[in-house]
Amino acid sequence: MPHKAACPCKYPGCVHTTHTGYCETHAHWYQPPERAVDTRPSAAARGYDQEWQAIRAAVLRDAGIPPELRPLYDVHHTPEYNPQIDPDHRHYTLTPLLHGEHSRETGVARGRGGKSLGNFSENRRCPTNFSAIKTGGKVKNG
């Protein structure tokens, strides 16, 4: 016996009901979503090797970010990192950004647009109020 009620088939105009999305007649219409295949070279081959890990740790430490919050951060290169032009990360301006904000800024720089992060917008560049990050932008008094 099914645990939930049957739903109409997703095929337009079909009157059958199903528990899986498409009825038996239209089951061949179901296409599982395709996952993007990452064809990029490894991170180390792109210039993010052990030396980069040490530089990243130093940038986050110098910004005063506590060790338990460092996994939430990415280090943003300005201008965008290009190992063919200059492979030395220290020749770029390195800024700690929360992961979502870093993704947004990278997308904007590459012409993909970006979405606002709401509560984190005031904390986006190396916040000093780390309790605001832990509580989703709301600071507890006391």
C-alpha positions in Angstrom: 0.0 0.0 0.0 1.5 3.4 -1.0 2.3 5.9 1.7 1.2 9.0 -0.2 -1.5 9.8 -2.7 -0.8 9.4 -6.4 -0.1 12.5 -8.5 -1.1 13.3 -12.1 1.4 12.2 -14.7 3.8 15.0 -15.7 3.2 14.4 -19.4 1.0 17.2 -20.8 -2.6 16.2 -21.1 -2.2 12.7 -19.6 -5.0 11.7 -17.2 -3.2 8.8 -15.5 -1.8 9.0 -11.9 1.5 7.9 -10.6 3.8 7.8 -7.6 7.0 8.4 -9.7 6.3 11.5 -11.9 5.4 9.8 -15.2 2.9 7.0 -15.7 4.0 3.7 -17.3 3.0 4.9 -20.7 5.1 8.0 -20.5 8.0 6.7 -18.3 10.4 7.0 -21.3 10.0 10.8 -21.1 11.8 10.9 -17.8 15.4 12.1 -18.3 17.5 12.2 -15.1 19.3 15.5 -14.7 22.8 15.5 -16.2 25.6 16.5 -13.9 28.3 18.8 -15.2 31.6 17.1 -15.7 34.6 19.0 -14.4 37.1 18.8 -17.2 39.5 21.3 -15.7 43.0 20.2 -14.7 43.7 19.5 -11.0 43.9 22.4 -8.6 47.7 22.0 -8.3 48.0 22.1 -12.1 46.0 25.3 -12.1 48.5 26.9 -9.7 46.8 26.1 -6.3 49.5 23.9 -4.9 51.0 23.6 -1.4 52.6 27.0 -1.7 49.2 28.5 -2.4 47.7 26.8 0.7 50.4 28.4 2.8 49.7 31.8 1.3 46.0 31.4 1.8 46.4 30.4 5.4 48.6 33.5 6.0 46.1 35.8 4.4 43.2 34.5 6.5 45.4 34.5 9.7 46.6 38.1 9.0 42.9 39.2 8.5 42.1 37.9 12.0 39.8 35.2 11.0 39.5 32.5 13.7 40.7 29.0 12.6 37.3 27.5 13.1 35.8 30.0 10.5 38.5 29.7 7.9 36.8 26.9 5.9 33.9 29.4 5.2 36.3 31.7 3.4 38.0 31.9 0.0 40.8 34.2 -0.9 40.0 36.5 -3.8 42.6 37.6 -6.3 42.5 41.1 -7.8 43.0 41.2 -10.7 41.7 37.6 -11.5 44.5 35.0 -11.1 46.1 34.0 -14.4 49.2 31.7 -14.1 50.2 32.4 -17.7 50.7 36.1 -16.9 52.0 35.9 -13.4 52.0 32.6 -11.5 53.1 34.2 -8.2 50.1 34.7 -6.0 51.9 37.3 -3.9 51.9 39.8 -6.8 48.1 40.0 -6.6 45.9 41.8 -4.1 44.5 39.0 -1.9 41.2 39.6 0.0 39.4 37.1 2.2 35.7 36.7 1.2 33.0 34.4 2.4 32.6 31.6 -0.1 29.3 32.8 -1.5 30.5 36.3 -2.0 33.7 35.1 -3.7 31.6 33.0 -6.1 29.4 36.0 -6.8 32.3 38.3 -7.5 34.0 35.8 -9.7 30.8 35.3 -11.6 30.4 39.1 -12.1 34.0 39.4 -13.2 33.5 36.6 -15.8 30.3 38.1 -17.1 27.8 35.6 -15.4 26.1 38.1 -13.2 25.6 37.5 -9.5 23.0 37.5 -6.8 22.9 39.4 -3.5 23.6 37.4 -0.4 21.2 39.2 1.8 22.3 39.0 5.5 25.9 38.5 4.6 26.2 41.7 2.5 27.4 43.8 5.4 29.9 41.2 6.4 31.3 40.4 3.0 34.8 41.7 3.2 36.7 40.3 6.1 34.3 41.0 8.9 35.6 41.6 12.4 32.2 40.7 14.0 32.5 36.9 13.7 29.5 36.3 15.9 27.4 37.9 13.1 28.5 35.1 10.7 27.8 32.3 13.2 24.2 33.7 13.8 23.4 34.5 10.1 24.0 38.2 10.4 22.2 38.7 13.7 24.3 39.8 16.5 23.3 38.8 20.0 23.7 41.6 22.6 25.2 40.6 25.9 
